[in-house]
């Protein structure tokens, strides 16, 4: 499965012709992303949440000009007139009048996106092409690591086709150039999955492993609230997927989940401390963030042009809508996700399938743990939609959470499949 060291494991894959072909596809995506950046000509993205990108650029420019000591290290998302007309400086400039001086110190999200953009902003200024090279190269590098992982856990032939399937959803690559959290958080989730499987395969108890999981959890937490459940409980579908092969115990799952969640929680404790410093009192900071959480939960019971009825925010309806409809949109999976789930789960009962077109016969040996892996992926991916349902309902990019479901559908399918006969006798 894996060699003793991580990077030699990746290096070994470069000798495999089919892995090189996957690298070729990734390289084409890389070129496509740079082409998109050139097409944007310095503007915010029409795909990767341009609204938030505009805020991120202004926040990073604020740090580059004013440093991190002002406002307790929180960003001013209305600083300067960069990308005027987008984000909080959109058509309705009222959002930028939070403070008498016209600033908008943002307290509701951790400032990870702005922090990451600041070093290049400091060196090169607000040159969008150069700013975008950082997320593009980061996401491209993680993609190489991720597909190396696929080629270590599946036979080469299976890994090649599975990799093509996993590359198919546009959501895998269409946010690579994004400056806000979505592209980073997506790749960090893949990195968490790879890291966990690598160390479990070595039965490692090293403290470095747990600290690395905590660091990745912290990195996720410093980027966004939205991945709270994914960044912590991604361990559950991974646990069931490898449970039999690696003879994992529930204690293995618990301790890895604990450290992942600890890192994520630490990031938000630090962010909360920033907000306390900014307001000057614990109560004011708590009320601000608690009010924001309540709003993301149920829109404070109000209706508007997006939420026309309290029924819109029924938690199971929101999660179901992502599984049945939103995640299958062209810019996300471009596949009817719930049908994919039913097909893979159905193979638990259908052990043999014959393809008469090319006279191929396949058997599937899906175990109960495989089913638990897939069902837990559905649960973990849906938790944000179930809990913070107002936020999920109005933000389609939450569909990116459901790549976890697509991933484990694919892994279970190719792990369990076996071609019995090259040709079926008539």
C-alpha positions in Angstrom: 0.0 0.0 0.0 2.4 2.7 1.2 6.1 2.7 1.5 7.8 3.6 4.8 8.1 7.3 3.9 5.5 9.5 2.4 7.3 11.3 -0.4 9.0 8.1 -1.7 5.4 6.8 -2.0 4.5 9.7 -4.2 7.7 9.4 -6.2 7.1 5.7 -6.9 3.8 6.6 -8.7 5.7 8.7 -11.2 7.1 5.5 -12.7 3.5 4.3 -13.6 2.4 5.2 -17.1 -1.3 5.5 -16.1 -0.4 7.8 -13.2 1.5 10.0 -15.7 -1.6 10.2 -17.8 -3.6 11.5 -14.7 -0.8 14.0 -14.2 -1.3 15.1 -17.8 -5.0 15.7 -17.1 -4.1 17.7 -14.0 -1.6 19.7 -16.0 -4.3 20.6 -18.5 -6.5 21.8 -15.6 -3.5 23.9 -14.4 -3.2 25.5 -17.8 -7.0 26.0 -17.9 -6.9 27.8 -14.6 -4.2 30.2 -15.7 -6.2 30.8 -18.9 -9.2 31.7 -16.7 -7.0 34.1 -14.7 -5.8 35.8 -18.0 -9.4 36.0 -19.1 -10.5 37.6 -15.9 -7.9 40.4 -16.6 -7.6 41.4 -12.9 -11.3 41.1 -12.1 -12.9 38.9 -9.5 -13.9 35.4 -10.5 -17.2 34.6 -12.2 -16.9 31.0 -10.8 -15.0 31.0 -7.5 -17.2 33.3 -5.4 -16.2 36.7 -6.7 -18.2 38.4 -4.0 -16.0 37.1 -1.2 -12.9 37.4 -3.3 -13.3 41.2 -3.5 -13.6 41.3 0.2 -10.5 39.1 0.6 -8.4 41.3 -1.7 -9.4 44.5 0.2 -8.7 42.7 3.6 -5.3 41.6 2.4 -4.5 45.1 1.1 -5.5 46.5 4.5 -3.0 44.1 6.2 -0.3 45.0 3.7 -0.8 48.7 4.3 -1.7 48.8 8.0 -0.2 45.7 9.4 -1.8 43.1 11.7 -1.8 45.1 14.9 -4.9 47.2 14.2 -8.4 45.9 15.0 -6.9 42.9 16.9 -5.7 41.4 13.6 -9.2 41.4 12.0 -9.5 42.6 8.4 -11.2 45.7 7.0 -13.1 44.3 4.1 -14.0 47.8 2.7 -10.5 49.2 2.8 -9.6 51.2 -0.4 -11.7 51.1 -3.5 -10.2 47.9 -4.9 -12.9 46.0 -6.9 -15.4 48.8 -6.1 -18.8 47.4 -7.0 -18.1 43.9 -5.8 -18.5 42.3 -2.4 -19.2 44.6 0.5 -18.5 47.5 -1.9 -21.2 46.3 -4.2 -24.1 48.3 -5.5 -25.5 48.7 -2.0 -22.6 50.4 -0.2 -24.6 50.4 3.0 -22.7 47.3 4.1 -19.5 49.4 4.3 -20.9 51.8 6.8 -20.6 49.7 9.9 -18.2 52.2 11.6 -18.2 56.0 11.6 -14.9 56.1 9.7 -16.4 54.0 6.9 -14.4 50.9 7.8 -15.9 47.4 8.0 -13.9 45.3 10.4 -15.2 41.8 9.7 -15.7 39.6 12.8 -17.9 36.7 11.6 -15.4 34.6 9.7 -11.8 33.8 10.6 -9.3 35.8 8.5 -7.4 32.9 7.0 -8.1 33.9 3.4 -6.9 37.4 3.9 -3.8 36.3 5.8 -2.8 33.9 3.0 -3.1 36.7 0.4 -1.2 39.2 2.4 2.5 38.2 1.8 2.1 38.4 -2.0 0.0 41.5 -1.6 2.8 43.1 0.4 5.5 42.2 -2.2 3.6 42.8 -5.5 0.6 44.9 -4.5 -3.0 44.0 -5.7 -1.9 42.3 -8.9 -4.6 39.6 -9.2 -2.6 37.3 -11.6 0.2 37.0 -9.1 -2.1 36.7 -6.1 -3.9 33.8 -7.8 -0.7 31.8 -8.5 -0.6 30.8 -4.8 -4.0 29.0 -4.5 -3.5 27.6 -8.0 -0.2 26.0 -7.2 -1.3 24.9 -3.8 -4.4 23.1 -5.1 -2.5 21.6 -8.0 0.2 20.2 -5.6 -2.5 18.7 -3.3 -4.2 17.1 -6.3 -0.9 15.3 -7.2 -0.7 14.0 -3.6 -4.3 13.0 -3.6 -4.1 10.9 -6.8 -0.9 9.4 -5.6 -3.1 8.2 -2.6 -5.6 6.7 -5.1 -2.9 4.8 -6.8 -1.6 3.4 -3.5 -5.0 2.0 -2.3 -6.3 0.6 -5.5 -4.8 -1.7 -8.2 -3.3 0.4 -11.1 -6.1 -0.3 -13.6 -8.8 0.4 -11.0 -6.9 3.5 -9.8 -6.6 4.9 -13.3 -10.4 4.7 -14.0 -11.3 5.8 -10.5 -9.0 8.8 -10.9 -10.7 9.8 -14.1 -14.1 9.5 -12.4 -12.9 11.6 -9.5 -11.5 14.2 -11.8 -14.8 14.5 -13.7 -16.7 16.8 -11.3 -15.9 20.5 -12.2 -15.9 21.2 -8.5 -12.6 19.4 -8.3 -10.7 22.1 -10.1 -12.9 25.1 -10.9 -12.1 26.9 -7.7 -8.3 26.4 -7.9 -7.8 30.1 -8.8 -10.1 31.3 -6.0 -8.7 33.7 -3.4 -11.4 33.0 -0.8 -11.6 29.9 1.4 -13.5 27.4 -0.8 -10.6 26.1 -2.9 -8.2 26.0 0.0 -10.7 24.2 2.3 -11.5 21.6 -0.4 -7.9 20.7 -0.9 -7.2 20.7 2.8 -9.9 18.1 3.2 -8.3 15.9 0.6 -5.0 16.4 2.4 -6.6 15.4 5.7 -7.9 12.2 4.1 -4.6 11.3 2.6 -2.7 12.0 5.8 -5.0 9.9 8.0 -5.0 6.9 5.6 -1.1 7.1 5.4 -0.6 7.0 9.1 -3.3 4.4 9.8 -1.7 2.2 7.2 1.6 2.4 9.2 -0.2 1.9 12.5 1.6 5.0 13.7 1.3 6.2 17.2 3.8 9.1 16.8 2.9 12.4 18.4 3.9 14.0 15.1 1.0 12.4 13.4 -1.5 13.7 15.9 0.0 17.2 15.8 -0.2 17.1 12.0 -3.9 16.3 12.1 -4.3 19.1 14.6 -2.4 21.5 12.4 -4.5 20.6 9.3 -7.7 21.0 11.5 -6.4 24.4 12.6 -5.6 25.4 9.1 -9.2 24.5 8.1 -10.6 26.4 11.1 -8.6 29.5 10.3 -10.1 29.5 6.8 -13.8 29.0 7.6 -16.6 27.9 9.9 -18.3 26.0 7.1 -16.0 22.9 7.3 -16.6 22.4 11.0 -18.1 18.9 10.6 -16.0 17.9 7.6 -12.7 18.9 9.1 -13.5 17.0 12.3 -15.6 14.0 11.3 -14.0 13.2 7.9 -12.4 10.5 10.0 -15.6 8.4 10.1 -16.0 7.4 6.4 -12.2 6.9 6.3 -12.4 4.7 9.4 -15.1 2.4 7.9 -13.4 2.2 4.5 -10.1 0.9 6.0 -11.5 -0.8 9.1 -11.3 -4.4 8.0 -8.1 -4.1 6.0 -6.1 -2.2 8.6 -7.9 -3.8 11.6 -8.8 -0.4 13.1 -10.4 0.0 16.5 -12.9 2.6 17.6 -10.1 4.1 19.8 -8.2 4.8 16.5 -11.1 6.7 15.2 -11.7 8.6 18.5 -8.2 9.9 19.0 -7.8 11.0 15.4 -11.2 12.8 15.5 -10.2 14.4 18.8 -7.0 15.9 17.4 -8.6 17.0 14.2 -11.4 18.7 16.1 -9.0 20.1 18.6 -7.1 21.9 15.9 -10.2 23.3 14.3 -11.6 24.4 17.6 -8.3 26.1 18.6 -8.5 28.2 15.4 -12.0 29.5 16.4 -11.0 30.1 20.0 -8.2 32.4 18.7 -10.6 34.1 16.4 -13.1 34.6 19.2 -10.3 36.1 21.3 -9.6 38.5 18.4 -13.2 39.6 18.4 -13.1 40.1 22.2 -10.0 42.3 21.9 -11.7 44.2 19.1 -14.9 44.9 21.0 -13.2 45.2 24.3 -15.7 43.0 26.2 -16.5 39.3 26.2 -20.2 39.9 26.2 -20.2 42.1 23.1 -18.0 39.7 21.2 -20.2 36.7 22.3 -23.4 38.5 21.3 -22.0 39.4 17.9 -21.0 35.9 17.0 -24.0 34.2 18.7 -26.3 36.5 16.7 -24.4 35.5 13.5 -24.8 31.8 14.4 -28.5 32.2 15.0 -28.9 34.0 11.7 -27.1 31.2 9.8 -29.3 28.7 11.7 -32.8 29.9 10.9 -32.5 33.5 9.4 -33.8 34.7 12.8 -37.2 33.4 11.8 -37.5 36.1 9.1 -38.5 35.7 5.4 -37.0 37.6 2.5 -36.5 37.4 -1.3 -34.4 34.2 -0.9 -36.2 32.6 2.0 -39.9 32.9 1.4 -41.1 30.5 4.1 -40.0 28.8 7.3 -40.5 25.6 5.4 -37.5 26.5 3.2 -35.3 26.0 6.2 -36.5 22.6 7.3 -33.1 20.9 7.9 -33.8 17.7 6.1 -35.3 19.5 3.2 -32.1 21.6 2.8 -29.8 18.5 3.0 -32.0 16.6 0.7 -32.0 19.4 -1.8 -28.2 19.3 -2.0 -28.2 15.6 -2.5 -31.0 15.4 -5.0 -30.4 18.6 -6.9 -27.8 21.2 -6.0 -24.7 19.0 -5.8 -25.5 17.6 -9.2 -25.4 21.0 -11.0 -22.9 21.5 -13.8 -20.3 23.4 -11.8 -20.3 20.9 -8.9 -20.5 17.1 -9.5 -22.4 17.3 -12.8 -23.7 13.9 -11.7 -27.0 13.1 -10.0 -25.4 12.4 -6.6 -28.3 10.6 -4.9 -28.6 8.1 -7.8 -24.8 7.4 -7.5 -25.4 6.6 -3.8 -28.3 4.3 -4.5 -26.4 2.5 -7.3 -23.4 1.8 -5.1 -25.4 0.7 -2.1 -27.5 -1.5 -4.4 -24.4 -3.4 -5.4 -24.3 -4.7 -1.8 -27.3 -6.9 -2.8 -26.4 -7.4 -6.5 -23.2 -9.5 -6.5 -22.7 -10.0 -10.2 -23.3 -7.8 -13.2 -22.7 -8.8 -16.8 -21.9 -6.3 -19.6 -22.9 -8.1 -22.8 -21.8 -5.3 -25.1 -18.2 -6.2 -24.7 -18.8 -9.5 -23.0 -17.4 -8.4 -19.7 -18.6 -9.9 -16.3 -18.0 -8.1 -13.0 -18.5 -9.2 -9.4 -18.9 -6.8 -6.5 -18.0 -7.6 -2.9 -19.3 -4.6 -1.0 -19.1 -5.2 2.8 -21.2 -3.7 5.5 -18.2 -1.5 6.5 -18.2 -0.2 2.9 -21.9 0.7 3.2 -21.2 2.4 6.6 -18.4 4.3 5.0 -20.7 5.7 2.2 -23.6 6.4 4.6 -21.3 8.2 7.1 -19.9 10.3 4.2 -23.5 11.3 3.4 -24.1 12.2 7.1 -20.8 14.1 7.5 -21.3 16.1 4.3 -24.8 16.9 5.2 -24.3 18.1 8.8 -23.7 21.7 7.9 -26.8 21.7 5.8 -28.7 20.2 8.7 -27.4 22.6 11.4 -26.6 25.9 9.7 -29.4 25.5 7.3 -29.9 29.2 6.4 -26.3 29.6 5.4 -26.4 26.4 3.4 -29.7 27.3 1.7 -28.5 30.6 0.3 -24.9 29.5 -0.6 -24.8 27.0 -3.4 -21.0 26.4 -2.8 -21.9 24.3 0.2 -22.5 21.7 -2.5 -18.7 21.3 -2.5 -19.0 19.6 0.9 -20.7 16.7 -1.0 -17.6 15.8 -2.9 -17.0 13.6 0.2 -20.0 11.5 -0.8 -18.9 11.3 -4.5 -15.4 10.3 -3.3 -16.5 7.4 -1.2 -19.1 6.3 -3.7 -16.2 6.0 -6.2 -13.7 4.4 -3.7 -16.2 1.8 -2.6 -17.3 1.0 -6.1 -13.7 0.4 -7.4 -12.5 -1.3 -4.3 -15.2 -3.9 -4.5 -15.2 -4.5 -8.2 -13.5 -7.5 -9.9 -13.6 -8.6 -13.5 -14.2 -12.4 -13.3 -13.8 -13.4 -16.9 -12.2 -11.5 -19.8 -14.9 -12.9 -22.1 -18.2 -14.5 -21.1 -18.9 -17.8 -22.7 -22.2 -17.9 -24.5 
